[in-house]
Amino acid sequence: MGSQPLFRGAMTALVTPFDRDGKLHEEHLKRLIEFQIAGGVDGIVPCGTTGEASTLDYDEHFRVCELTAKFVNGRAKVIIGGGSNNTHRAIELTRFSKEIGADAVLSVGPYYNKPTQEGHYRHFRAIAESADIPIIIYNIPGRTGVNIEPETLLRLSEIPNIAGVKEASGNLDQMMTILRGRPAGFSVLSGDDSLSLPLISVGGDGCISVLANEMPQAFTRMIHAALDNRWDEARRIHYETYSLMRANFVETNPVPVKAALAMMGLIEEVYRLPLCPMQPNNRERLQAILRELKLVE
């Protein structure tokens, strides 16, 4: 690899806090962002899967992104969740992200439509050509129904402002195929907290993380230790936090992480249907892990 990728390190897939009436809670959004910045994260990613983007209306999506850019104010990278299965809408969100001064756009593979690999290529090429802003492709076949194959991704990586991929396929072989063939400066980021250390060990660049919502400082230390080849420290933090990494997915993300943040007193525990509160047994298990980690009393 020649030049270092622009997007490296620990980035938070930020939750969207709602108030008791189910509306965006702007003060809690600010509080969450300050918690992330104090923890030293390298980037903040609003309006992704963890941010419940699929239940935000258009105006709310714009508002969360605008406020995030304003509150972060250059202290970390801002990567806007701006994907859609409607290419036209994805282009609008991408152009808006450029207008508000975001550092990049996270653009998910088109869900539900199930396009071919050629359809994926044309979708992302159209988005990349619509605005002069770096695009990070988000491959999460468990939610979209289609994997973006390594060959398609490497073909897309030749487009100048396609700057990287958030890989949430869970398939390390696939990630290594991408790492082996990627051009200089192209970021490969984990979309799974528990795979971020293995991915960095084979040349990956970091993670867009759910766990960082709850433990920004520890998660950032782990990622930076791994990137600096301090493997003993990185492994120690990985295993200290592993139980919470797993518990965050005991039910559909972001239900557990929002429950945890509410237990920590950072947000109200409010979801939008079709998401709903956790089952009691899972909640007890999550609370026990938070106690063990001294995140709650």
C-alpha positions as CSV (number, residue, x, y, z in Angstrom):
1,M,0.0,0.0,0.0
2,G,1.2,3.5,-0.8
3,S,-0.6,6.4,0.8
4,Q,-2.4,5.9,4.1
5,P,-6.2,5.8,3.9
6,L,-8.0,8.9,4.8
7,F,-10.5,7.1,7.1
8,R,-8.8,5.1,9.8
9,G,-9.4,4.4,13.5
10,A,-12.5,4.2,15.7
11,M,-15.7,5.7,14.5
12,T,-19.1,5.6,16.3
13,A,-22.2,4.5,14.5
14,L,-24.2,7.0,16.6
15,V,-27.7,6.2,17.9
16,T,-30.5,8.8,17.4
17,P,-32.0,9.8,20.7
18,F,-35.7,10.5,20.9
19,D,-37.7,12.2,23.7
20,R,-40.7,10.7,25.4
21,D,-43.0,11.9,22.6
22,G,-40.8,10.0,20.1
23,K,-39.3,13.2,18.6
24,L,-35.6,13.9,18.0
25,H,-34.0,14.9,21.4
26,E,-31.5,17.5,20.3
27,E,-29.9,18.1,23.7
28,H,-29.3,14.4,24.2
29,L,-27.8,14.2,20.7
30,K,-25.4,16.9,21.8
31,R,-24.6,15.1,25.0
32,L,-23.9,11.9,23.2
33,I,-21.6,13.6,20.7
34,E,-19.7,15.3,23.6
35,F,-19.3,11.9,25.3
36,Q,-17.8,10.5,22.0
37,I,-15.4,13.4,21.5
38,A,-14.3,13.2,25.2
39,G,-13.6,9.5,24.5
40,G,-11.3,10.4,21.6
41,V,-13.1,8.8,18.7
42,D,-11.8,9.5,15.2
43,G,-15.2,9.8,13.6
44,I,-18.9,10.1,14.2
45,V,-21.4,8.4,11.8
46,P,-25.0,9.6,12.3
47,C,-28.1,8.1,10.5
48,G,-26.8,4.6,9.8
49,T,-28.4,1.3,10.9
50,T,-27.6,2.2,14.6
51,G,-29.2,5.6,14.1
52,E,-32.5,4.1,13.1
53,A,-32.3,6.0,9.8
54,S,-35.0,3.8,8.3
55,T,-37.6,5.3,10.6
56,L,-36.5,9.0,10.3
57,D,-38.5,11.1,7.9
58,Y,-36.6,13.2,5.4
59,D,-36.5,16.4,7.5
60,E,-35.4,14.6,10.6
61,H,-32.6,12.9,8.7
62,F,-31.3,16.2,7.4
63,R,-31.7,17.7,10.9
64,V,-29.7,15.0,12.7
65,C,-26.9,15.3,10.1
66,E,-26.8,19.1,10.2
67,L,-26.7,19.1,14.1
68,T,-24.0,16.4,14.2
69,A,-21.8,18.4,11.8
70,K,-22.4,21.5,14.0
71,F,-21.8,19.9,17.3
72,V,-18.7,18.0,16.2
73,N,-17.3,21.2,14.8
74,G,-14.2,19.7,13.2
75,R,-13.1,17.8,16.3
76,A,-13.6,14.4,14.6
77,K,-14.5,13.3,11.1
78,V,-18.3,13.3,10.3
79,I,-19.4,10.6,8.0
80,I,-23.1,11.0,7.1
81,G,-25.3,7.9,6.8
82,G,-26.7,8.9,3.4
83,G,-27.6,5.7,1.6
84,S,-30.9,4.6,0.2
85,N,-32.4,1.9,-2.1
86,N,-33.7,4.9,-4.2
87,T,-30.6,6.1,-6.1
88,H,-32.2,9.6,-6.5
89,R,-32.7,10.0,-2.8
90,A,-29.2,8.7,-2.1
91,I,-27.9,11.4,-4.4
92,E,-29.9,14.1,-2.6
93,L,-28.5,13.0,0.7
94,T,-25.0,12.9,-0.7
95,R,-25.2,16.5,-2.1
96,F,-26.7,17.7,1.2
97,S,-23.8,16.1,3.1
98,K,-21.4,18.0,0.9
99,E,-23.3,21.3,1.6
100,I,-23.1,20.9,5.4
101,G,-19.3,20.2,5.3
102,A,-19.3,16.5,6.2
103,D,-16.1,14.6,5.6
104,A,-17.7,11.6,3.8
105,V,-21.0,9.8,3.2
106,L,-21.7,6.2,4.2
107,S,-23.8,4.7,1.5
108,V,-25.5,1.4,2.1
109,G,-26.1,-1.2,-0.6
110,P,-29.7,-0.9,-2.0
111,Y,-32.0,-2.9,0.3
112,Y,-35.2,-4.7,-0.8
113,N,-34.7,-4.0,-4.6
114,K,-32.0,-6.7,-4.7
115,P,-30.1,-5.3,-7.7
116,T,-27.5,-7.4,-9.7
117,Q,-23.8,-6.7,-9.2
118,E,-24.0,-4.4,-12.3
119,G,-26.9,-2.6,-10.7
120,H,-24.8,-2.1,-7.5
121,Y,-22.0,-0.7,-9.6
122,R,-24.2,1.7,-11.5
123,H,-26.0,2.8,-8.3
124,F,-22.7,3.7,-6.5
125,R,-21.1,5.2,-9.6
126,A,-24.1,7.6,-10.0
127,I,-23.8,8.6,-6.3
128,A,-20.1,9.2,-6.5
129,E,-20.5,11.3,-9.6
130,S,-23.2,13.4,-8.1
131,A,-21.0,15.3,-5.6
132,D,-17.3,15.9,-4.8
133,I,-17.3,14.1,-1.4
134,P,-15.7,10.8,-0.4
135,I,-18.1,7.9,-0.4
136,I,-17.7,4.9,1.9
137,I,-19.7,1.9,0.6
138,Y,-21.6,0.0,3.4
139,N,-21.9,-3.7,2.7
140,I,-24.4,-5.4,5.1
141,P,-26.0,-8.3,3.2
142,G,-27.9,-9.5,6.3
143,R,-30.0,-6.3,6.0
144,T,-29.9,-5.6,2.3
145,G,-30.5,-9.2,1.0
146,V,-27.5,-9.0,-1.4
147,N,-23.8,-9.2,-0.9
148,I,-21.6,-6.6,-2.7
149,E,-19.1,-9.0,-4.2
150,P,-15.4,-8.2,-3.8
151,E,-15.0,-8.0,-7.6
152,T,-17.7,-5.3,-7.7
153,L,-16.2,-3.4,-4.8
154,L,-12.7,-3.5,-6.3
155,R,-14.2,-2.2,-9.6
156,L,-15.9,0.6,-7.7
157,S,-12.7,1.4,-5.8
158,E,-11.3,2.7,-9.1
159,I,-13.7,5.6,-9.0
160,P,-11.7,8.5,-7.5
161,N,-14.0,9.6,-4.7
162,I,-15.1,6.1,-3.6
163,A,-12.8,6.1,-0.6
164,G,-13.5,2.9,1.3
165,V,-15.9,0.2,2.5
166,K,-17.6,-0.6,5.8
167,E,-17.6,-4.4,5.6
168,A,-20.4,-6.0,7.7
169,S,-20.7,-9.3,5.7
170,G,-19.0,-11.1,8.6
171,N,-16.8,-12.8,6.0
172,L,-13.1,-12.4,6.7
173,D,-12.1,-14.2,3.5
174,Q,-14.1,-11.6,1.5
175,M,-12.5,-8.8,3.5
176,M,-9.0,-10.2,2.8
177,T,-9.8,-10.4,-0.9
178,I,-10.7,-6.7,-0.9
179,L,-7.5,-5.9,1.2
180,R,-5.3,-7.7,-1.2
181,G,-6.7,-6.0,-4.3
182,R,-7.5,-2.5,-3.1
183,P,-5.8,0.6,-4.5
184,A,-3.6,2.8,-2.3
185,G,-5.6,5.0,0.1
186,F,-8.8,2.9,0.0
187,S,-10.1,2.2,3.6
188,V,-11.4,-1.2,4.7
189,L,-13.4,-0.7,7.9
190,S,-15.1,-3.4,10.0
191,G,-18.9,-3.1,10.5
192,D,-18.7,-5.6,13.3
193,D,-17.0,-4.7,16.6
194,S,-16.0,-8.3,17.3
195,L,-14.2,-8.6,13.9
196,S,-12.4,-5.3,14.1
197,L,-9.3,-6.7,15.7
198,P,-9.0,-9.7,13.3
199,L,-9.5,-7.3,10.4
200,I,-6.8,-4.9,11.5
201,S,-4.4,-7.8,12.0
202,V,-4.7,-8.6,8.2
203,G,-4.4,-5.0,7.1
204,G,-7.8,-3.3,7.9
205,D,-8.1,0.3,8.9
206,G,-10.5,0.4,11.9
207,C,-14.2,0.0,12.6
208,I,-17.5,1.9,12.5
209,S,-18.7,0.8,15.9
210,V,-21.8,0.2,18.0
211,L,-19.8,-0.4,21.2
212,A,-18.2,3.0,20.9
213,N,-21.6,4.5,21.9
214,E,-21.2,3.0,25.3
215,M,-17.4,2.8,25.7
216,P,-15.8,5.4,23.3
217,Q,-12.5,5.6,25.2
218,A,-11.9,1.9,25.6
219,F,-12.9,1.1,22.1
220,T,-10.7,3.9,20.6
221,R,-7.7,2.7,22.8
222,M,-8.2,-0.8,21.4
223,I,-8.3,0.2,17.8
224,H,-5.3,2.6,18.1
225,A,-3.3,-0.1,19.9
226,A,-4.0,-2.5,17.1
227,L,-3.1,0.0,14.4
228,D,0.1,0.8,16.3
229,N,1.0,-3.0,16.6
230,R,0.5,-3.0,20.4
231,W,-1.3,-6.3,20.1
232,D,-1.2,-7.4,23.8
233,E,-3.0,-4.2,24.8
234,A,-5.4,-4.4,21.9
235,R,-6.3,-8.1,22.8
236,R,-6.7,-7.3,26.5
237,I,-9.3,-4.5,25.7
238,H,-11.0,-6.7,23.1
239,Y,-11.6,-9.5,25.6
240,E,-12.6,-7.1,28.4
241,T,-15.3,-5.6,26.2
242,Y,-16.2,-8.7,24.2
243,S,-19.2,-9.6,26.4
244,L,-20.8,-6.1,25.7
245,M,-19.9,-6.4,22.0
246,R,-22.0,-9.6,21.9
247,A,-24.8,-8.3,24.1
248,N,-25.3,-5.3,21.8
249,F,-26.6,-7.8,19.3
250,V,-28.7,-10.1,21.6
251,E,-31.7,-8.4,19.9
252,T,-31.9,-6.3,16.8
253,N,-29.5,-3.4,16.7
254,P,-29.9,-0.6,18.0
255,V,-32.3,-1.9,20.7
256,P,-29.7,-3.2,23.2
257,V,-27.3,-0.2,22.8
258,K,-30.1,2.2,23.3
259,A,-31.2,0.3,26.4
260,A,-27.6,0.4,27.7
261,L,-27.2,4.1,27.0
262,A,-30.5,4.8,28.9
263,M,-29.3,2.7,31.8
264,M,-26.2,4.9,31.8
265,G,-28.3,8.0,32.0
266,L,-27.3,9.4,28.6
267,I,-30.6,9.1,26.6
268,E,-34.3,8.2,27.1
269,E,-35.1,4.6,26.2
270,V,-37.4,5.4,23.2
271,Y,-37.6,3.4,19.9
272,R,-39.7,3.8,16.9
273,L,-41.8,0.9,15.7
274,P,-41.2,-1.7,14.4
275,L,-38.4,-1.7,17.0
276,C,-39.6,-2.1,20.6
277,P,-38.1,-2.6,24.1
278,M,-36.0,-5.6,25.0
279,Q,-37.3,-8.9,26.4
280,P,-36.8,-8.9,30.3
281,N,-34.3,-11.8,30.3
282,N,-32.1,-10.1,27.7
283,R,-32.4,-6.7,29.6
284,E,-31.2,-8.4,32.8
285,R,-28.3,-10.0,31.0
286,L,-27.3,-6.6,29.5
287,Q,-27.6,-4.8,32.8
288,A,-25.3,-7.4,34.5
289,I,-22.7,-6.9,31.8
290,L,-22.9,-3.1,32.2
291,R,-22.4,-3.6,36.0
292,E,-19.4,-5.8,35.4
293,L,-17.8,-3.1,33.2
294,K,-18.7,-0.5,35.9
295,L,-20.8,1.5,33.3
296,V,-23.8,1.4,35.7
297,E,-24.0,0.9,39.5
